[in-house]
Amino acid sequence: MFNKKILFLLTAASILLLSTTLHAEGRQVRVIKVQAAINPTIAEFVISSIKKAAVSGNEAIIIELDTPGGLDTSMRDIVKELLSPPLPVIVYVHPGGGRAASAGAVITIAANIAAMSHGTNIGAAHPVNMGGGEVSKEMNEKITNDAVAYIRGLAEKRGRNAEWAVKAVKESASIPAEEALKINVIDIIAGDLDDLLNQTDGRKVLTGKGEVTLNTKGAKIVREDMGFARMILNTISDPNVAYILMMLGLLGLYFELSNPGAIFPGVIGAICLILAFYAFQTIPVNYAGVLLILLSIVLFVAEAMVTSYGILAIGGIVAMFLGSIMLFDSPLPYLRASLLVIIPTVLTTAGLFILAITYAVRAQFRKTETGAEGMIGQVGEARSRISPTGKVFVAGEYWDAESEEVIEQGEKVRVIALKGLKLKVSKEAK
């Protein structure tokens, strides 16, 4: 009887363990990684991933975040989705050394659960003018006040430290993970994803479908990548890449216009310019910089046609360099092109422009060596007495010739005109 009871208990325990294991394997948590500036491509990726996770029946979605900030419009698109998500959303500032700065701080505060790993920081959310150029003091105050009201509302909605959130906007305050947890800016500090899932298990959060209790302990982690297309779009949104694409586009179009029918340079140039213009939608562009770059091209063309002893070329290089520096008008480093990219690009582009334009101008003014025009100026020899007509040997062939002066056989002649198949010649000066 005793053995039967033990057998029954072991069987029940096995069934319970198997049931728990199968249930855990059936539960999934989707994880996406955002390690870039917040732009339209990143926003679209985050929003579509949240919707996909909800359709797939995932327990939650974790956004591994490491960002210096980004565009206000893209940030707000993400926040709108986070405020009434179809499933619990966890923003996890990770890995160590990462940050949730500027727009990243706002996104973290807006999440159902805000988590950070050790060695990360959050804050510095002061708004920056992204339209290029200076703004008045009054307008700057309006922008700041709007950002303050926005982040305060998010913090209060999520039950987080609204006073610190306001400080992050007004004073660009930034704090490490440990302090963020201490003053109720975030909910959790987790060493890794497994630790995060264990700590979030059993927590209640508010979603678009009402209150949900998280059941994340032991859940299977499913990672989702951006995909090749989004990776390409995100890459070209980098100011350095956008800048190089613009310069390649200008070079390609110039080569096509100077050599009609080449096709390849024109196609490549057009593609590069279209991609650059796409990137310019996500980067604050100063059009004075664009005009300076176009002016530099005009100066390079003038250098090839006017004897300026290099002055116009130097002016073109200076204009291109200044235009390149001014092109992206932002105080934020990640929204400007690097000097390490600008300097070699300017020198290489300037050299290619000058070389191409010089060859084009020389070809235009080079003396024609074929056809009727190519015969003018050729020197030959009279093979008979010309008075006023006779035979000459020019360019390896015998020709009928006429002259207004008497030319004896054997004398050198120069072609001065071509009438049909007859040359008009004169004596070649000795």
C-alpha positions as CSV (number, residue, x, y, z in Angstrom):
1,M,0.0,0.0,0.0
2,F,2.8,2.3,0.9
3,N,4.6,1.6,-2.4
4,K,1.4,2.4,-4.3
5,K,1.1,5.8,-2.7
6,I,4.8,6.6,-3.5
7,L,4.2,5.5,-7.1
8,F,1.1,7.7,-7.3
9,L,2.9,10.7,-5.9
10,L,5.8,10.3,-8.3
11,T,3.4,9.9,-11.3
12,A,1.5,13.0,-10.3
13,A,4.7,15.0,-9.9
14,S,6.0,13.8,-13.3
15,I,2.7,14.8,-14.9
16,L,2.8,18.2,-13.2
17,L,6.4,18.8,-14.2
18,L,5.7,17.8,-17.8
19,S,2.6,20.0,-18.0
20,T,4.6,23.0,-16.6
21,T,7.4,22.3,-19.1
22,L,5.0,22.1,-22.1
23,H,3.3,25.2,-20.9
24,A,6.6,27.1,-20.7
25,E,7.6,25.9,-24.1
26,G,4.3,27.1,-25.5
27,R,4.9,30.6,-24.1
28,Q,7.1,32.9,-26.1
29,V,8.5,36.3,-25.6
30,R,9.6,38.2,-28.7
31,V,12.9,40.2,-28.5
32,I,14.0,43.0,-30.9
33,K,17.2,45.0,-30.8
34,V,17.4,48.7,-31.4
35,Q,21.0,49.9,-31.4
36,A,20.8,53.0,-33.6
37,A,19.4,56.6,-33.7
38,I,15.6,56.7,-33.7
39,N,14.4,57.4,-37.3
40,P,11.4,56.5,-39.4
41,T,12.9,53.1,-40.3
42,I,13.5,52.2,-36.6
43,A,10.0,53.4,-35.7
44,E,8.4,51.3,-38.4
45,F,10.4,48.2,-37.3
46,V,9.4,48.7,-33.6
47,I,5.7,49.2,-34.4
48,S,5.4,46.3,-36.8
49,S,7.2,44.0,-34.4
50,I,4.8,44.9,-31.6
51,K,1.8,44.1,-33.8
52,K,3.4,40.9,-35.1
53,A,4.1,39.8,-31.5
54,A,0.4,40.4,-30.6
55,V,-0.8,38.4,-33.6
56,S,1.6,35.5,-32.8
57,G,0.2,35.3,-29.3
58,N,3.5,36.2,-27.5
59,E,3.4,36.8,-23.8
60,A,5.3,40.1,-24.2
61,I,7.8,41.9,-26.4
62,I,11.2,43.1,-25.2
63,I,12.9,46.0,-26.9
64,E,16.6,45.9,-26.2
65,L,17.5,49.6,-26.5
66,D,20.8,51.4,-26.9
67,T,20.3,54.7,-28.6
68,P,21.8,58.3,-28.5
69,G,18.4,59.7,-29.4
70,G,16.8,60.6,-32.7
71,L,13.9,62.3,-34.4
72,D,11.0,63.7,-32.4
73,T,8.4,62.5,-34.9
74,S,9.7,59.0,-35.0
75,M,9.9,58.9,-31.2
76,R,6.3,60.0,-30.9
77,D,5.2,57.3,-33.4
78,I,6.7,54.7,-31.2
79,V,5.3,56.2,-28.0
80,K,1.8,56.2,-29.4
81,E,2.1,52.5,-29.9
82,L,3.5,52.0,-26.4
83,L,0.7,53.9,-24.6
84,S,-2.0,51.4,-25.7
85,P,-0.1,48.3,-26.9
86,P,-1.8,45.1,-27.9
87,L,0.5,43.2,-25.5
88,P,2.9,44.0,-22.7
89,V,5.9,46.0,-23.9
90,I,9.2,45.9,-21.9
91,V,12.0,48.3,-22.8
92,Y,15.3,47.0,-21.7
93,V,18.3,49.3,-21.9
94,H,21.0,46.8,-22.7
95,P,23.9,45.9,-22.9
96,G,26.3,47.3,-20.3
97,G,27.7,50.6,-21.7
98,G,24.5,51.3,-23.5
99,R,22.2,54.2,-23.0
100,A,18.7,55.5,-23.4
101,A,19.4,59.1,-24.2
102,S,17.1,61.9,-25.5
103,A,14.3,60.1,-27.5
104,G,15.4,56.8,-25.9
105,A,14.7,58.1,-22.4
106,V,11.1,59.1,-23.5
107,I,10.5,55.7,-25.1
108,T,11.8,53.9,-21.9
109,I,9.5,55.9,-19.6
110,A,6.5,55.2,-21.9
111,A,6.9,51.4,-21.7
112,N,4.8,49.1,-19.6
113,I,7.9,48.0,-17.8
114,A,11.2,49.9,-17.9
115,A,14.3,47.9,-17.3
116,M,18.1,48.5,-17.5
117,S,21.2,46.5,-17.1
118,H,24.2,47.4,-15.0
119,G,26.5,50.0,-16.5
120,T,23.8,51.8,-18.6
121,N,22.4,55.3,-18.2
122,I,19.2,57.2,-19.1
123,G,18.4,60.9,-19.6
124,A,19.6,63.9,-21.5
125,A,16.2,64.4,-23.1
126,H,16.4,68.2,-23.8
127,P,14.8,68.8,-27.2
128,V,17.0,69.9,-30.1
129,N,15.9,71.9,-33.1
130,M,15.9,69.5,-36.0
131,G,14.9,71.8,-38.8
132,G,18.3,73.5,-39.3
133,G,19.2,77.1,-38.4
134,E,18.7,79.1,-35.3
135,V,15.5,79.5,-33.4
136,S,14.4,82.4,-31.2
137,K,14.4,82.3,-27.5
138,E,10.6,82.3,-27.4
139,M,10.3,79.4,-29.8
140,N,13.0,77.5,-27.9
141,E,10.9,77.9,-24.7
142,K,7.8,76.7,-26.5
143,I,9.6,73.6,-27.7
144,T,11.0,72.9,-24.3
145,N,7.7,73.4,-22.5
146,D,6.0,71.1,-25.0
147,A,8.6,68.4,-24.3
148,V,8.2,68.9,-20.5
149,A,4.5,68.5,-20.6
150,Y,4.8,65.4,-22.9
151,I,7.3,63.5,-20.7
152,R,5.5,64.5,-17.5
153,G,2.3,63.0,-18.8
154,L,4.1,59.8,-19.8
155,A,5.8,59.5,-16.4
156,E,2.6,60.1,-14.5
157,K,0.6,57.6,-16.7
158,R,3.2,54.9,-16.0
159,G,3.6,55.8,-12.3
160,R,7.2,56.9,-12.6
161,N,9.2,59.8,-11.3
162,A,7.7,62.8,-13.1
163,E,9.9,65.4,-11.4
164,W,13.1,63.7,-12.6
165,A,11.6,63.3,-16.1
166,V,11.1,67.0,-16.3
167,K,14.6,67.6,-15.1
168,A,15.9,65.3,-17.8
169,V,14.3,67.6,-20.4
170,K,15.0,71.0,-18.8
171,E,18.5,70.3,-17.5
172,S,19.5,67.4,-19.7
173,A,19.9,65.3,-16.5
174,S,21.3,61.8,-17.0
175,I,21.6,59.0,-14.4
176,P,23.0,55.4,-14.2
177,A,20.7,52.4,-13.8
178,E,21.1,52.0,-10.1
179,E,20.0,55.6,-9.3
180,A,17.2,55.3,-11.9
181,L,15.8,52.3,-10.0
182,K,16.3,54.0,-6.6
183,I,14.3,57.1,-7.6
184,N,11.6,55.2,-9.5
185,V,12.5,56.1,-13.0
186,I,12.6,52.5,-14.0
187,D,11.2,49.3,-12.6
188,I,13.9,46.7,-12.8
189,I,17.7,46.2,-13.1
190,A,18.4,42.9,-14.8
191,G,21.7,41.2,-15.6
192,D,20.4,39.4,-18.7
193,L,17.2,38.4,-20.5
194,D,16.6,35.3,-18.3
195,D,16.9,37.5,-15.2
196,L,14.6,40.0,-16.7
197,L,11.9,37.4,-17.5
198,N,12.1,36.1,-13.9
199,Q,11.7,39.5,-12.4
200,T,8.8,40.5,-14.7
201,D,6.9,37.3,-14.0
202,G,3.6,38.0,-12.2
203,R,3.6,41.7,-12.7
204,K,0.4,43.4,-13.8
205,V,0.5,45.9,-16.7
206,L,-2.1,47.8,-18.6
207,T,-2.5,47.2,-22.3
208,G,-5.0,48.1,-25.0
209,K,-6.9,45.0,-24.1
210,G,-7.0,45.8,-20.3
211,E,-4.9,44.7,-17.4
212,V,-2.6,41.7,-18.1
213,T,-0.6,39.6,-15.7
214,L,2.8,38.7,-17.1
215,N,3.7,35.0,-17.2
216,T,7.2,35.2,-18.5
217,K,9.2,32.9,-16.2
218,G,10.7,30.1,-18.3
219,A,9.2,31.5,-21.5
220,K,11.0,30.8,-24.8
221,I,12.8,33.8,-26.3
222,V,12.2,34.4,-30.0
223,R,14.4,37.0,-31.6
224,E,13.3,39.1,-34.6
225,D,15.8,40.9,-36.8
226,M,15.2,44.1,-38.8
227,G,15.5,42.3,-42.1
228,F,17.7,43.2,-45.1
229,A,15.5,45.9,-46.5
230,R,15.1,47.8,-43.2
231,M,18.9,47.4,-42.5
232,I,19.6,49.1,-45.9
233,L,17.2,52.0,-45.2
234,N,18.6,52.4,-41.7
235,T,22.2,52.4,-42.9
236,I,21.6,55.1,-45.5
237,S,20.0,57.3,-42.8
238,D,23.4,57.7,-41.3
239,P,24.7,61.2,-42.2
240,N,28.1,59.9,-43.3
241,V,26.5,57.4,-45.7
242,A,23.9,60.0,-46.9
243,Y,26.7,62.5,-47.6
244,I,28.8,60.0,-49.6
245,L,25.7,59.0,-51.6
246,M,25.0,62.6,-52.5
247,M,28.6,63.2,-53.7
248,L,28.6,59.9,-55.7
249,G,25.2,61.0,-57.2
250,L,26.6,64.4,-58.3
251,L,29.6,62.7,-59.9
252,G,27.6,60.1,-61.7
253,L,25.2,62.7,-63.2
254,Y,28.1,64.9,-64.3
255,F,29.8,62.0,-66.0
256,E,26.6,61.1,-67.8
257,L,25.9,64.7,-68.9
258,S,29.5,65.1,-70.1
259,N,29.4,61.7,-71.9
260,P,25.9,61.2,-73.2
261,G,25.1,57.6,-73.8
262,A,27.5,56.2,-71.1
263,I,24.3,55.2,-69.2
264,F,26.0,53.4,-66.3
265,P,27.3,56.6,-64.5
266,G,23.9,58.2,-64.9
267,V,22.0,55.2,-63.5
268,I,24.3,54.9,-60.5
269,G,24.2,58.6,-60.0
270,A,20.4,58.8,-60.0
271,I,20.1,55.9,-57.6
272,C,22.6,57.4,-55.2
273,L,20.9,60.8,-55.3
274,I,17.4,59.3,-54.7
275,L,18.8,57.3,-51.7
276,A,20.5,60.5,-50.4
277,F,17.3,62.5,-50.7
278,Y,15.5,59.7,-48.7
279,A,18.1,60.0,-46.0
280,F,17.7,63.8,-46.0
281,Q,14.1,63.3,-44.8
282,T,15.5,61.9,-41.5
283,I,18.4,64.3,-41.1
284,P,18.3,68.1,-40.5
285,V,19.8,69.5,-43.7
286,N,21.1,73.0,-44.1
287,Y,20.4,74.0,-47.8
288,A,23.1,76.7,-47.6
289,G,25.5,73.7,-47.5
290,V,23.9,72.2,-50.6
291,L,24.3,75.5,-52.5
292,L,28.0,75.7,-51.5
293,I,28.6,72.2,-52.8
294,L,26.8,73.1,-56.1
295,L,28.9,76.3,-56.3
296,S,32.1,74.2,-55.9
297,I,31.1,72.3,-59.0
298,V,30.6,75.5,-61.0
299,L,34.1,76.6,-59.9
300,F,35.6,73.3,-61.0
301,V,34.0,73.7,-64.4
302,A,35.3,77.3,-64.6
303,E,38.8,76.2,-63.7
304,A,39.0,73.9,-66.7
305,M,37.9,76.7,-69.1
306,V,39.6,79.7,-67.6
307,T,43.3,80.2,-66.9
308,S,43.1,81.0,-63.2
309,Y,46.4,79.2,-62.2
310,G,44.5,77.0,-59.8
311,I,42.6,79.8,-57.9
312,L,39.2,78.6,-59.0
313,A,40.0,75.1,-58.2
314,I,41.1,76.1,-54.7
315,G,37.9,78.1,-54.3
316,G,35.9,75.0,-55.4
317,I,37.6,72.8,-52.8
318,V,37.0,75.4,-50.0
319,A,33.4,75.8,-51.0
320,M,32.9,72.0,-51.1
321,F,34.5,71.6,-47.7
322,L,32.5,74.4,-46.1
323,G,29.3,73.1,-47.7
324,S,30.0,69.6,-46.4
325,I,30.5,70.9,-42.9
326,M,27.3,73.0,-43.0
327,L,25.3,70.3,-44.8
328,F,23.9,68.7,-41.7
329,D,22.8,71.4,-39.3
330,S,22.6,69.7,-35.9
331,P,24.5,70.0,-32.6
332,L,24.2,66.2,-32.1
333,P,27.2,64.3,-33.3
334,Y,25.2,61.3,-34.6
335,L,23.3,63.7,-36.9
336,R,26.4,65.2,-38.5
337,A,28.9,63.9,-41.0
338,S,32.4,63.1,-39.5
339,L,35.4,65.1,-40.6
340,L,37.2,61.8,-41.1
341,V,34.6,61.2,-43.9
342,I,34.3,64.7,-45.2
343,I,38.0,65.5,-45.8
344,P,38.9,62.5,-48.0
345,T,35.5,62.7,-49.7
346,V,36.0,66.3,-50.6
347,L,39.6,65.8,-51.9
348,T,38.7,62.7,-53.9
349,T,35.5,64.3,-55.4
350,A,37.3,67.5,-56.2
351,G,40.1,65.6,-57.9
352,L,37.7,63.5,-60.0
353,F,35.6,66.6,-61.0
354,I,38.7,68.5,-62.1
355,L,40.1,65.6,-64.0
356,A,36.9,64.8,-65.8
357,I,36.2,68.4,-66.7
358,T,39.7,69.0,-67.9
359,Y,39.6,66.0,-70.2
360,A,36.1,67.0,-71.5
361,V,37.3,70.6,-72.3
362,R,40.5,69.4,-73.9
363,A,38.5,66.9,-76.1
364,Q,36.2,69.7,-77.1
365,F,39.0,72.0,-78.2
366,R,41.3,69.3,-79.6
367,K,42.0,69.6,-83.3
368,T,39.9,67.2,-85.4
369,E,42.1,64.5,-87.0
370,T,39.5,62.7,-89.1
371,G,37.1,63.7,-91.9
372,A,37.1,66.9,-93.8
373,E,38.0,69.1,-90.9
374,G,40.9,66.8,-90.1
375,M,42.5,67.5,-93.5
376,I,42.7,71.3,-92.8
377,G,46.3,72.2,-91.9
378,Q,47.8,68.9,-93.0
379,V,51.2,69.2,-94.7
380,G,52.0,67.2,-97.8
381,E,54.1,67.2,-101.0
382,A,53.3,68.3,-104.6
383,R,53.7,65.3,-106.9
384,S,53.2,67.4,-110.0
385,R,53.4,71.1,-111.0
386,I,50.3,72.9,-109.6
387,S,49.3,75.8,-111.9
388,P,46.5,76.1,-110.9
389,T,45.7,72.3,-110.5
390,G,47.9,69.3,-110.0
391,K,48.5,66.3,-107.7
392,V,49.5,66.2,-104.1
393,F,50.4,63.5,-101.6
394,V,48.7,64.2,-98.2
395,A,47.9,62.0,-95.2
396,G,49.2,58.9,-97.1
397,E,47.0,59.4,-100.1
398,Y,47.1,61.1,-103.5
399,W,44.7,64.0,-104.0
400,D,43.6,66.4,-106.7
401,A,44.7,69.9,-105.7
402,E,44.4,73.5,-106.8
403,S,46.3,76.6,-105.7
404,E,46.2,80.3,-106.4
405,E,50.0,80.3,-106.7
406,V,52.3,78.2,-108.8
407,I,53.8,75.3,-106.9
408,E,56.6,73.2,-108.4
409,Q,56.8,69.4,-108.1
410,G,58.4,68.3,-104.9
411,E,57.6,71.4,-102.9
412,K,55.9,71.1,-99.5
413,V,52.2,72.2,-99.4
414,R,49.7,72.9,-96.7
415,V,46.0,72.1,-97.0
416,I,43.9,75.3,-96.4
417,A,40.5,74.0,-97.6
418,L,38.6,71.0,-98.9
419,K,36.1,71.3,-101.9
420,G,34.4,67.9,-102.4
421,L,37.3,65.6,-103.2
422,K,39.7,68.4,-104.2
423,L,42.1,70.1,-101.8
424,K,43.0,73.7,-101.9
425,V,46.6,74.2,-101.0
426,S,49.3,76.8,-100.5
427,K,53.1,76.7,-100.3
428,E,54.3,75.5,-96.9
429,A,56.5,78.2,-95.4
430,K,60.1,77.1,-95.1
